[in-house]
Amino acid sequence: MIHDPANALAAASRSDTKLRGLLGGMSVFTMIMTVPQVWAIWVGHQAAGVSILSWSAYFASALLWLWFGIRKHDRNIYLPCLGWITLDGAVIAGAVVYG
C-alpha cells in the first residue's frame, strides 16, 4: 500500500475542523449551563453553598487558557475564555456579595 501524505493531511484537516466545531459548540453549551448559577446568585440572591475557592480556580484556569490562546493566536482558545472569565467572575462576585 502506498502512503499519500496529501490524503493523510486532508483527512487530518477535516478531522481537526470537526473537532474545532465540536469544541466550540461545547464551549457555548457549558457556558449556557453556567448561566442558571449566575442567575440564582444575582437575581435570586442565593449564594449558599457556592465555593469561592472552586470558582476562583476556574477563573484562574480561564486566565491561563486566555494567555495561552493569545500566545498561540488561536481564537478557538481565547474567545471562549473571555466568556468564562465573565461568568466565573460573576459567580465569585455574587458569592462575595450574597454569601
C-alpha positions as CSV (number, residue, x, y, z in Angstrom):
1,M,0.0,0.0,0.0
2,I,1.3,3.4,-1.0
3,H,1.0,6.1,1.6
4,D,-0.1,9.5,0.2
5,P,0.8,12.3,2.6
6,A,-1.6,14.7,0.8
7,N,-4.6,12.5,1.5
8,A,-3.5,12.0,5.1
9,L,-3.1,15.8,5.5
10,A,-6.6,16.4,4.0
11,A,-8.2,13.8,6.3
12,A,-6.4,15.3,9.4
13,S,-7.6,18.7,8.3
14,R,-11.3,17.6,8.1
15,S,-10.9,15.8,11.4
16,D,-9.4,19.0,13.0
17,T,-12.2,21.1,11.6
18,K,-14.9,18.8,13.0
19,L,-13.1,18.7,16.4
20,R,-12.8,22.5,16.5
21,G,-16.5,22.8,15.7
22,L,-17.4,20.3,18.5
23,L,-15.2,22.1,21.0
24,G,-16.7,25.5,20.1
25,G,-20.2,24.0,20.5
26,M,-19.3,22.5,23.9
27,S,-17.8,25.8,25.0
28,V,-21.1,27.6,24.2
29,F,-23.2,24.8,25.8
30,T,-21.2,24.7,29.0
31,M,-21.4,28.5,29.3
32,I,-25.1,28.4,28.8
33,M,-25.3,25.7,31.5
34,T,-23.5,28.1,33.9
35,V,-26.0,30.9,33.4
36,P,-28.5,29.4,35.9
37,Q,-25.8,29.6,38.6
38,V,-25.2,33.2,37.9
39,W,-28.9,33.9,37.7
40,A,-29.6,32.2,41.1
41,I,-26.9,34.3,42.7
42,W,-27.6,37.7,41.2
43,V,-31.4,37.5,40.7
44,G,-32.4,35.1,43.5
45,H,-29.7,36.4,45.9
46,Q,-28.8,32.8,46.7
47,A,-25.2,32.1,47.1
48,A,-25.3,29.5,49.8
49,G,-23.1,26.5,49.0
50,V,-21.1,28.3,46.3
51,S,-17.4,27.7,46.8
52,I,-15.4,30.8,46.1
53,L,-12.3,28.7,46.2
54,S,-13.6,26.4,43.4
55,W,-14.8,29.2,41.2
56,S,-11.6,31.1,41.8
57,A,-9.7,28.1,40.5
58,Y,-11.9,28.0,37.4
59,F,-11.3,31.8,37.0
60,A,-7.5,31.3,37.2
61,S,-7.7,28.4,34.7
62,A,-9.6,30.6,32.3
63,L,-7.0,33.4,32.6
64,L,-4.2,30.9,31.9
65,W,-6.0,29.5,28.9
66,L,-6.7,33.0,27.7
67,W,-3.0,33.8,27.9
68,F,-2.1,30.6,26.1
69,G,-4.7,31.2,23.4
70,I,-3.4,34.7,22.7
71,R,0.2,33.5,22.5
72,K,-0.9,30.8,20.0
73,H,-3.1,33.3,18.1
74,D,-5.9,30.7,18.5
75,R,-9.4,32.3,18.6
76,N,-10.9,28.9,19.4
77,I,-9.0,29.0,22.7
78,Y,-9.0,32.7,23.8
79,L,-12.5,33.7,22.8
80,P,-14.4,31.2,25.0
81,C,-12.0,32.2,27.8
82,L,-13.5,35.7,27.7
83,G,-16.9,34.2,28.4
84,W,-15.6,32.0,31.1
85,I,-13.8,34.9,32.8
86,T,-17.0,36.9,32.8
87,L,-19.1,34.0,34.1
88,D,-16.6,32.9,36.7
89,G,-16.1,36.5,37.8
90,A,-19.9,37.0,38.1
91,V,-20.2,33.9,40.3
92,I,-17.3,34.9,42.5
93,A,-18.5,38.5,42.9
94,G,-22.0,37.3,43.7
95,A,-20.8,34.8,46.2
96,V,-18.9,37.6,48.0
97,V,-21.9,40.0,47.9
98,Y,-24.6,37.4,48.8
99,G,-22.7,34.7,50.5
